[in-house]
Amino acid sequence: MLLVLAGRFATKFGQVKRVTNRLFSDRYLFVTNIIISASLSGVGDAIEQKLHIGRKKEEEEEFDYVRSKNMCLSGITVGILTHKWYKWLDGKYPGRTLDIVKIKVLLDTLVFSPLQICTFFSTMGLLEKSDV
């Protein structure tokens, strides 16, 4: 019985590994990164809303689906930008030595992070029809 379960687990694990390898291959990486970015943005917002609503006992507050949709859409724009940035960064500075990693972290912090933050707020401003 235990061997049968172990065999099934190994088979499922192998299937998951094959799918994961395919999704993170060069052919599908762009779409995979965008889906991950949009999903994390939407799920993160949903968790925050549920926690916020749970704390407010005296007021009736409903889940804001438009807000979560906007977060998913901003996750798409940020995901596109982030994918392109890291592809460029890895092409410009290949390798994983400590010195290369330091350069990448420094560039990411000083150059890309401000751009990413501006992209997020600009996207949210456009989606919420507010002044950008």
N, C-alpha and C positions, 0 to 999 in steps of 0.2 A: 504494500500500500504506500509506504513512504517513498519507495523507489519510483512508483508511478507518479506520485505528486512531484517529486524532484524532476522527473523527466518532462512533465507538463510545464513546470516552471522554467526549465531550461529552454524548452521550445518557445514559450511566450517571450522569454527574455531575448532570445535570438531574433524573434520577429520585431520586437521593440527596438533592438539594436540596429537592425537593417533599416527600419523606417527612420530612426534618428540619424543614421549615417547619410541616408538619402536627403532628408530635409536640410541637413547642414552641409551638403555638398555645394560646390560652387554654382551648380545649376539652379538650386532652389534657395540658396542662402538669403538672397535679397527679400523674397516673399516671406520666408521663415522669420527673418528679423523684424519685418514690418508687423506680422501677425503677433509675434511675441510682444513687441512694443505696445501695440494697440490693446492687446489683452491685459497686460500688466497695468496699463493706465486705467482701463475700464474696471478691472477687478479691484485695484487700489482705491478708486473713487467709490465703488460700491461698498467696500469694507468701511471706509471713512464715513460714508453717509449712514450706514447701519449703526456704527458706534455713536455717531452724533445724535441720531434720532433716538437711540436707546437711552441716552443721558437726559434728554429733554422730556420729562414726565408730564409737566404741566401744559405743554403745548402739543397740539396734534400736528405733527409734521409728517409729510409723505415723502417717499423716495422720489428723487428727481431724475427721471429717466433721460431727459434732455441733457442734463449735466453730465451723466455717465456717457451718453452718446458723444458729446463734445470732447470728453476726455479721451475716448477711443479714437476720435478723429485727430486730435492733437497728437496722440501716440503714433498715428500713421505718419504725420509730417515729421515728427521728431525721429521716428524710426528710419525713414528714408534718409534724412540728413545724417544720422548717426552711422548707418550702414556705409554710406559714401565716405564719411570721414575716416572710419576705421580701415576701410579698404585702401584709401589713399595713404594713411599713416603707416599701415603695414607694408605698403609698396615702397614708400620713401625710407622707412627705417625697419628693414627686415631683421628678424632675429629676436632672441629672448634673453640676451645677456643683461646683467644688471644696469650697465650704462645705457643700453637701448631702451630698457623699460623706464629708466629715469627720464630720458628725453621724451618718450611718449606720454608719460604722466604729466610732465611739465607743459608740453604743448596742449595736451587735453585740457588741463586746468586753465591755462592762460589764454588759449586761443579758442578752443571749441566750446567749453562750458558757457561762456558769455553768449556765444552765437546760439547755442541750444536753448538757453533760457529765453533769449529774445524771440526765437522761433516759437517756443511754447506759448508765451504770453501774446504774441501777435496772432497766432492761430486761435487761441481762446477768445481774444478780443474780436476777431472777425466772426467767429461762430456765435458769439453772444451779441453781435451787432453793436459793440461799444467802440469808443474812440481808441485807436491803437496808439 
